[in-house]
Amino acid sequence: MATTQIALNVDELDCAEEIVLLQDQLQGSPGISDLRFDVVNRRMVVTFDTDEISVEGIIERVSKTGMHASRDEKSRKTGASPGRSDLRLFLAIAAAVSIAVGFLIHVIAAGRLLAPFEVELLDSAATTPLTARLFYVVSISLGLWFVLPKALLAIRRLRADMNLLMCVAVAGALCLGQWLEAAVVTFLFQVSLLLEHWSMERARRAVGALLKLTPPTARVVDTGCGHAHERPVGEIVPGAKIVVHPGEMIPLDGRVVEGKSSVNQAPITGESLLVAKGGGEDVFAGTINGEGTLEIEVTRHADDTTLARIIHLVQEAQASRAPSEQWVERFARYYTPAMIGLSLLIAVGPPLLVAAAWSNWFYNGLVLLVIACPCALVISTPVSVVSALTSAANHGVLVKGGRYLEAAASLQAIAIDKTGTLTLGEPSVQEVVPLNHHSREELLERAAALEVQSTHPIAQAILACARREGVKVAAAESYQSLSGRGAEGTVGGQVYWIGSHRLMLERMPDADAAHVQSTSLKSTGCSVVAIGSAAHVCGLISVADTVREDAARVIEELHLLGVRHIRMLTGDNQETGEAIAKVVGVDSFLSEALPEDKLRELHLLRERYGSVAMIGDGVNDSPALAAATIGIVMGAIGTDAAIEAADIALMSDDLSKVPWLVRLSRRTLRIIKQNITFALGLKLLFVLLAACGLASLWMAIAADTGASLLVVFNGMRLLRD
């Protein structure tokens, strides 16, 4: 058994109706084991056994639905199939012209402007001129061009859909002699389908805009002569050097080898602040170079850049259906046959029960069939979800699917990592405390001399402070590392040591004042470094990770949004954890937490609160990110592991994107509920009107098309967020 998988492009794949058609045609067929659909990209992924069915066989089966499949993946682009879209538009225009000509002929023949609207049921043959009827028939034929094949397929598979609904309504109107109404019904159904296609195209173009963020060519430096020449980005391999001038877009991921500039990373991170770039720093495709020329060594191929990965994941996310979309699809499966049954009941019930006029109630049944068309209902959810996912991507928030977007709306608790999330993850010197008649400059000079050979983050923070204050840094002689405690060496002919509070207790157990001062500094959540000699303790330096400026405000916002409990998880000691927790305003914290401890905390939070998010850096937090309802990674730009680990990736280090995401999620759900309520409410109103004999085909047509327009535009408002 040789199982394989292939992605096919299906030009007409625009909504759940087409998915149902393809499922009915392919599922259960010999050799086909699985089907997955991506409506946004008009793609169907088929898992099949090559011994039982070929790709050509699958394409042939698709063609029986009236749709056209292709496996030319390289030619697929995010957007419409121009030929199909143009044909739909042409048919709609031609149908409108035919109706207009037929209407004009009817008016001229009758000598009255309102004559076409005055046709009595079953009496149109005498009042509708033959030529006008021919033009109406032409319009109907054009309107049913794409609909009739699908309706016939629905009959063969014994499953009613909106195409069959429309054909039955049109046939009924023709039986009653309502030529103009039948033509207008088909035309406006065409218009609603065009709206559906247009709305999905708008979402596709929003994703396609990401594809245009990188230029098609780059200036490659010739290693022989040193001159730069243009080459397509797809031909440039890692290791090549490219030149990017001021104001130009960076075409590929790479590392700066020469030059300094400021880079606008907003296309990826959503943040408009310029980021300084110099030698050895990473830059990303799609970002915009500022004022300086940069020479960049390419580190990734064009199809593997951070931007390319984002585009791929956005497209995959839009293929992942949200719970509300799945509900609408399940509802539509039962809704359509139920409405056909109700239409039949209205058409034959009154004539049989109270001897009412068959023609009038048959007409009312047709009205109900027209308004029963589930176009507005089916399209209400995917347009909203796709618009929200695209808006999030444009703001540097990568959401991997509709279900994660919806889950953000109902978060009850959040577990949040400290380092790199609530804090910047970069220790800095908080206080310098000289003791025993030493000056601040002397203390920093000795500390820097002992730390210059260390790569520890605390050592780097002390060195940065010394250099900032203009202290001369010269490496200590006879340097020796004291494993796990500190270091010692000779500075200016005298031996000094540097290390933790524990090392100070070993070297100077009687230095009571220094010990009291050290304990006081530690209580503020700082790490304390002591510097001393054989004679005394020279002083203390406190170092702490810097809390993000907006951390407290973000925690407060999340509380105001209804998040019941926010728990900070940190591997730091109790004092540090307590100090940070007080500053940022979390409800509780866990200190000295290992990855397995964080995982256990996530399980406890889920048991107590249900819907829980984990926010971390995607490295040590990976188990907890996977265990949460949604895992959110901070600062994922350029970090493959972080992007893959989480359900939602914040491409920048902007913690304020978390409450923004919660608000977007809630607004999306609110718009989806508005659309569904409006679509179903309108249909319920017409059920009542049709049951009372107060509705007409004109009213039903206008209401159905208007509903489709309103839900589309309402959903697409999310693109402006």
Beta strands, then each sheet from edge to edge (+ up, - down):
strand 1: 3-10
strand 2: 32-38
strand 3: 43-49
strand 4: 69-70
strand 5: 217-221
strand 6: 228-232
strand 7: 241-244
strand 8: 254-258
strand 9: 261-264
strand 10: 274-277
strand 11: 282-283
strand 12: 288-289
strand 13: 294-298
strand 14: 397-399
strand 15: 413-417
strand 16: 423-434
strand 17: 477-482
strand 18: 486-491
strand 19: 494-499
strand 20: 527-533
strand 21: 537-547
strand 22: 565-569
strand 23: 588-590
strand 24: 612-616
strand 25: 630-633
strand 26: 648-650
sheet 1: 2+ 3- 1+ 4-
sheet 2: 6+ 5- 7+ 13- 8+ 11-
sheet 3: 10+ 9- 12+
sheet 4: 14+ 26- 25- 24- 15- 22- 23-
sheet 5: 16+ 21- 20+ 19- 18+ 17-
end
